[in-house]
Amino acid sequence: MTGSLHVAADELIKWERIPLQIPLKVGQERVVFADKNVRVGFPPALNGKLRVQSSGGAVYLKADSEFPQTRVQLQDLESGEIILLDVTASPNGPTEPVRLVYSGEVTSVDNSEGPAKSSERSSSSSSSSSSEAKNDSEKPKTARYNAPLPVVLTRYAAQTLYGPLRAVEPVGGIHPVNPRLPGRITTLYPSEPLDVTTLSAWGVGSRSVVALRVRNTSSRKIVLDPRILQGQFVAATFQHRWVGPVGTPEDTTTLYLVTDGRPELAFVAEPMVSVGTKSGKVTPKGARHEN
């Protein structure tokens, strides 16, 4: 009895700050293993021609039609580094997965090798990786920034949320963090009718920056004053100095707060939610109701 054996192979490509050529076959999905948490950016010219999904360090590319060489960007969400891909699509493009390599020598990985060869290569690769890791660990790594860290964090948050992907300046060691804040914050600016909600947060070392959406719910213009903010913050920056009346294009802005330590500890705790009792009286949650 005869049968066919499907042999899968990864095409290894080393990233050396030179745009990487990624040809696609129309109608077939091709996977690029970046092995990093990345965000994908591509020009409007590819809308309707290229479908992109990113999950768990893998980027899935599927061309719905032919297109010439076009630049696609992968941004490392931890470091901010930009990886450039020159993507093309044709009827006869390759479909095997692509794995990006960032250090060491590049050799193709082919499952058609025998167990002995695979084991030998794996052992050699592990030994090489261990040696490189040891050498890297012996080198002191001190992040240097071109401005005070609160300024760097605020700038990174603003660029990430609103700037083009190519404009985001890399920040060594930065990573997304969970601010552990309520969906709606009422204690931050209680003197004005503002709706404050959490957008995102990033951290470096013990410092974090939290981006918040601030929306005016009143029919008048409100001038924003960071001195009125309630909490313990290293720095506070409003995207705009004021917000317009509700319903206008200017009724919403963004606030960037830099904290030292866990972000949620810098905010004033939200008031306790009251709950009803069987007798119809209202008592704070957790408090004892006296008859």
Rosetta blueprint (number, residue, H / E / L):
1 M L
2 T L
3 G L
4 S L
5 L L
6 H L
7 V L
8 A L
9 A E
10 D E
11 E E
12 L E
13 I E
14 K E
15 W L
16 E L
17 R L
18 I L
19 P L
20 L E
21 Q E
22 I E
23 P E
24 L E
25 K E
26 V L
27 G L
28 Q L
29 E E
30 R E
31 V E
32 V E
33 F E
34 A L
35 D L
36 K L
37 N L
38 V E
39 R E
40 V E
41 G E
42 F L
43 P L
44 P H
45 A H
46 L H
47 N L
48 G L
49 K L
50 L E
51 R E
52 V E
53 Q E
54 S E
55 S E
56 G L
57 G L
58 A E
59 V E
60 Y E
61 L E
62 K E
63 A E
64 D L
65 S L
66 E L
67 F E
68 P E
69 Q E
70 T E
71 R E
72 V E
73 Q E
74 L E
75 Q E
76 D E
77 L L
78 E L
79 S L
80 G L
81 E L
82 I E
83 I E
84 L E
85 L E
86 D E
87 V E
88 T E
89 A E
90 S E
91 P L
92 N L
93 G L
94 P L
95 T L
96 E L
97 P L
98 V E
99 R E
100 L E
101 V E
102 Y L
103 S L
104 G L
105 E L
106 V L
107 T L
108 S L
109 V E
110 D E
111 N L
112 S L
113 E L
114 G L
115 P H
116 A H
117 K H
118 S H
119 S H
120 E H
121 R H
122 S H
123 S H
124 S H
125 S H
126 S H
127 S H
128 S H
129 S H
130 S H
131 S H
132 E H
133 A H
134 K H
135 N H
136 D H
137 S H
138 E H
139 K L
140 P L
141 K L
142 T L
143 A L
144 R L
145 Y L
146 N L
147 A L
148 P L
149 L H
150 P H
151 V H
152 V H
153 L H
154 T H
155 R H
156 Y H
157 A H
158 A H
159 Q H
160 T H
161 L H
162 Y H
163 G L
164 P L
165 L H
166 R H
167 A H
168 V L
169 E L
170 P L
171 V L
172 G L
173 G L
174 I L
175 H E
176 P E
177 V L
178 N L
179 P L
180 R L
181 L L
182 P L
183 G L
184 R E
185 I E
186 T L
187 T L
188 L L
189 Y L
190 P L
191 S L
192 E L
193 P L
194 L E
195 D E
196 V E
197 T E
198 T E
199 L E
200 S E
201 A E
202 W E
203 G E
204 V E
205 G L
206 S L
207 R E
208 S E
209 V E
210 V E
211 A E
212 L E
213 R E
214 V E
215 R E
216 N E
217 T L
218 S L
219 S L
220 R L
221 K L
222 I E
223 V E
224 L L
225 D L
226 P H
227 R H
228 I H
229 L L
230 Q L
231 G E
232 Q L
233 F L
234 V L
235 A E
236 A E
237 T E
238 F E
239 Q L
240 H L
241 R L
242 W E
243 V E
244 G L
245 P L
246 V L
247 G L
248 T L
249 P L
250 E L
251 D L
252 T E
253 T E
254 T E
255 L E
256 Y E
257 L E
258 V E
259 T E
260 D E
261 G L
262 R L
263 P H
264 E H
265 L H
266 A H
267 F E
268 V L
269 A L
270 E L
271 P L
272 M L
273 V L
274 S E
275 V E
276 G E
277 T L
278 K L
279 S L
280 G L
281 K L
282 V E
283 T E
284 P E
285 K L
286 G L
287 A L
288 R L
289 H L
290 E L
291 N L
